[in-house]
Amino acid sequence: MTDTTDYLIIGAGAMGLAFADELLTRSDATMTIVDKRSAPGGHWNDAYSFVKLHQPAIFYGVESTSMGRDRVETSGPNAGFMELAEGPEILAYFHALMRDRLLPSGRVTYRPLTEVREDGTLRHVLSGQESRVEVRRKTVDATWYENAVPATHGPKFEVAEGAWVVPPNALPRLAAKAERFVVVGAGKTGVDVCVWLLENGVPADRLAWIVSRDPWFLNRKYTQPGPEFFESTFGNFAAQRRAMAEAANAQELCANMEACGAWLRLDPDVQPTMFHAATISEGELALLRSIRNTVRGRRVGRAEAERVILDDGSEIASSPETLVIDCTTTALPVRDLKPVFAPGRITLQMTRFPMLPFSAAFAAFLEATFETDDEKNGFAQPLPLTDTVNDFIAGLTADMINRYACSKHPAVREWVGNSRLDGYSRIAREIPKDDAARQAILKEVGAAAMAAAGNLGRLTGSG
Ligand SMILES: Cc1cc2nc3c(=O)[nH]c(=O)nc-3n(C[C@H](O)[C@H](O)[C@H](O)COP(=O)(O)OP(=O)(O)OC[C@H]3O[C@@H](n4cnc5c(N)ncnc54)[C@H](O)[C@@H]3O)c2cc1C
């Protein structure tokens, strides 16, 4: 069986769908979207029920269609900030996008439960039936950031018989039966689990938290794209860029970013070594700090019914009534970068920090607008995923080069300036020219960005 298409998109997660959505708007191309999962939305199909975006919903998803209702939350640790979509809403959004926009266009074919193999053949995962798709223009690899989640990947430690180890998906169902909890992992998932338990009334002393590496967090207070947050968000952007400009090395950069409020850490006495760009509110941080039994710098080697054994041989007491929640999966493994545009192939990667859907939609715009791969790559060099502060500095350097290139080309500047997924540029460009106070803040951001760019070479590799 052979079909023909202009673009074969491998992966119906946020990246593949953000690309398809924008290409639909910008071209008359046909597309075939293939995914081995049974429904659109990628890893969100396997997320725990209480997962939330860590960025405001208003600038997540695809370019054409808003997510969220542009509201400020009034309760919980995110009160006062723009709403974060919850897992079921994110999934419903991607399902509706496929059903109500992509498929009715008549230009998109969707093939779920179908795996694309290395040699380009497609295999239906249930029937085993094989097929090929003849691609007239390009194959789009939207699997570069294929997310691993605990529900699909299991723990990174041994589990002995009798140990009660579950992924976060099982927590709401089992929590009432547990006497104590051990949360393993301090990425976004581990943080979500701790916050969920504490917010739902579990006393902090019934909770132990294994933090193998302390993370730097981004402070949600300064990632608010609504106009009512302009002074605080853009004022902090200027402060962050000054912090980057004034640092002599990576250690100083961290100290400066913390001093201006942009970065948060769990314990003021512990220097974080991990930077995954997870975003939390100060309210969530206060909850996390209430956990006294935090075990730092060690990993779990084996969970048994009566104890959890750490990699240095030390132990935490456990019991058959202790629920161990596995949050050890590395969601986004660091991979070698490739040019986004290459002959016959587009490999979707992050080209704006830390905005994945923006980067995918932007790639579609470039694909539809420019002729040569060199022209397109000139606006979109890929950024490394960040595991450490050094990676953040490398990513920031590429991010600033991309932003500069975009600002110099009228059509690209126009697209970025109108992009819903960019979050901030549209707000900046809507500030009236005669609003002197806000224009002064924007000027400050621009000047500080130039100074920061000039200092990035000094910071590279200094951590
Ligand atoms: C808990 C959590 C919260 C997050 N919050 C945010 C946030 O607030 N903001 C943000 O920007 N990012 C967030 N992210 C990051 C997230 O990685 C991206 O937002 C985005 O969902 C990544 O989408 P993706 O399409 O690259 O990956 P995925 O969702 O993993 O989709 C890739 C798809 O490719 C398919 N696939 C892979 N290989 C093949 C193959 N050979 N053949 C066929 N199909 C294949 C997979 O089945 C999968 O459906 C979060 C991640 C997690 C885990």
The ligand as an SDF file (V2000), in Angstrom:
LIG
                    3D

 53 58  0  0  0  0  0  0  0  0999 V2000
    5.1250   16.8320   32.7870 C   0  0  0  0  0  0  0  0  0  0  0  0
    5.5440   17.6790   31.6270 C   0  0  0  0  0  0  0  0  0  0  0  0
    5.1660   19.0280   31.5840 C   0  0  0  0  0  0  0  0  0  0  0  0
    5.5780   19.8330   30.5320 C   0  0  0  0  0  0  0  0  0  0  0  0
    5.1930   21.1570   30.5090 N   0  0  0  0  0  0  0  0  0  0  0  0
    5.5930   21.9430   29.4630 C   0  0  0  0  0  0  0  0  0  0  0  0
    5.2180   23.3350   29.3900 C   0  0  0  0  0  0  0  0  0  0  0  0
    4.5460   23.8720   30.2570 O   0  0  0  0  0  0  0  0  0  0  0  0
    5.6550   24.0660   28.3440 N   0  0  0  0  0  0  0  0  0  0  0  0
    6.4510   23.5150   27.3520 C   0  0  0  0  0  0  0  0  0  0  0  0
    6.8140   24.2000   26.3980 O   0  0  0  0  0  0  0  0  0  0  0  0
    6.8140   22.2260   27.4160 N   0  0  0  0  0  0  0  0  0  0  0  0
    6.4140   21.4330   28.4290 C   0  0  0  0  0  0  0  0  0  0  0  0
    6.8040   20.1260   28.4660 N   0  0  0  0  0  0  0  0  0  0  0  0
    7.7680   19.6620   27.4610 C   0  0  0  0  0  0  0  0  0  0  0  0
    7.1580   18.8640   26.3250 C   0  0  0  0  0  0  0  0  0  0  0  0
    8.2480   18.0960   25.9100 O   0  0  0  0  0  0  0  0  0  0  0  0
    6.7300   19.6810   25.1420 C   0  0  0  0  0  0  0  0  0  0  0  0
    5.8400   20.6950   25.5010 O   0  0  0  0  0  0  0  0  0  0  0  0
    6.0110   18.8750   24.0510 C   0  0  0  0  0  0  0  0  0  0  0  0
    4.8720   18.2350   24.5970 O   0  0  0  0  0  0  0  0  0  0  0  0
    6.8920   17.8950   23.3650 C   0  0  0  0  0  0  0  0  0  0  0  0
    6.1440   17.3670   22.2890 O   0  0  0  0  0  0  0  0  0  0  0  0
    6.7740   16.3770   21.2540 P   0  0  0  0  0  0  0  0  0  0  0  0
    5.8130   16.3050   20.1430 O   0  0  0  0  0  0  0  0  0  0  0  0
    8.1610   16.7850   20.9220 O   0  0  0  0  0  0  0  0  0  0  0  0
    6.9520   14.9850   22.0490 O   0  0  0  0  0  0  0  0  0  0  0  0
    5.8940   13.8360   22.3830 P   0  0  0  0  0  0  0  0  0  0  0  0
    4.7040   14.3530   23.0620 O   0  0  0  0  0  0  0  0  0  0  0  0
    6.6710   12.7620   23.0780 O   0  0  0  0  0  0  0  0  0  0  0  0
    5.4400   13.3150   20.9430 O   0  0  0  0  0  0  0  0  0  0  0  0
    6.2790   12.5940   20.0720 C   0  0  0  0  0  0  0  0  0  0  0  0
    5.4030   11.5830   19.3610 C   0  0  0  0  0  0  0  0  0  0  0  0
    6.1970   10.8880   18.4020 O   0  0  0  0  0  0  0  0  0  0  0  0
    5.7330    9.5580   18.3280 C   0  0  0  0  0  0  0  0  0  0  0  0
    6.7870    8.7470   17.7340 N   0  0  0  0  0  0  0  0  0  0  0  0
    8.0750    8.6310   18.1550 C   0  0  0  0  0  0  0  0  0  0  0  0
    8.7640    7.8180   17.3270 N   0  0  0  0  0  0  0  0  0  0  0  0
    7.8960    7.4200   16.3690 C   0  0  0  0  0  0  0  0  0  0  0  0
    8.0170    6.5880   15.2260 C   0  0  0  0  0  0  0  0  0  0  0  0
    9.1740    6.0270   14.8970 N   0  0  0  0  0  0  0  0  0  0  0  0
    6.9160    6.3750   14.4730 N   0  0  0  0  0  0  0  0  0  0  0  0
    5.7250    6.9520   14.7790 C   0  0  0  0  0  0  0  0  0  0  0  0
    5.5700    7.7720   15.8350 N   0  0  0  0  0  0  0  0  0  0  0  0
    6.6360    8.0080   16.6130 C   0  0  0  0  0  0  0  0  0  0  0  0
    5.4060    9.2000   19.7680 C   0  0  0  0  0  0  0  0  0  0  0  0
    4.4700    8.1470   19.8430 O   0  0  0  0  0  0  0  0  0  0  0  0
    4.8410   10.5180   20.3050 C   0  0  0  0  0  0  0  0  0  0  0  0
    3.4270   10.5340   20.2820 O   0  0  0  0  0  0  0  0  0  0  0  0
    6.3960   19.2900   29.5050 C   0  0  0  0  0  0  0  0  0  0  0  0
    6.7810   17.9360   29.5470 C   0  0  0  0  0  0  0  0  0  0  0  0
    6.3540   17.1330   30.5910 C   0  0  0  0  0  0  0  0  0  0  0  0
    6.7740   15.6770   30.6080 C   0  0  0  0  0  0  0  0  0  0  0  0
  1  2  1  0
  2  3  1  0
  2 52  2  0
  3  4  2  0
  4  5  1  0
  4 50  1  0
  5  6  2  0
  6  7  1  0
  6 13  1  0
  7  8  2  0
  7  9  1  0
  9 10  1  0
 10 11  2  0
 10 12  1  0
 12 13  2  0
 13 14  1  0
 14 15  1  0
 14 50  1  0
 15 16  1  0
 16 17  1  0
 16 18  1  0
 18 19  1  0
 18 20  1  0
 20 21  1  0
 20 22  1  0
 22 23  1  0
 23 24  1  0
 24 25  2  0
 24 26  1  0
 24 27  1  0
 27 28  1  0
 28 29  2  0
 28 30  1  0
 28 31  1  0
 31 32  1  0
 32 33  1  0
 33 34  1  0
 33 48  1  0
 34 35  1  0
 35 36  1  0
 35 46  1  0
 36 37  1  0
 36 45  1  0
 37 38  2  0
 38 39  1  0
 39 40  1  0
 39 45  2  0
 40 41  1  0
 40 42  2  0
 42 43  1  0
 43 44  2  0
 44 45  1  0
 46 47  1  0
 46 48  1  0
 48 49  1  0
 50 51  2  0
 51 52  1  0
 52 53  1  0
M  END
$$$$
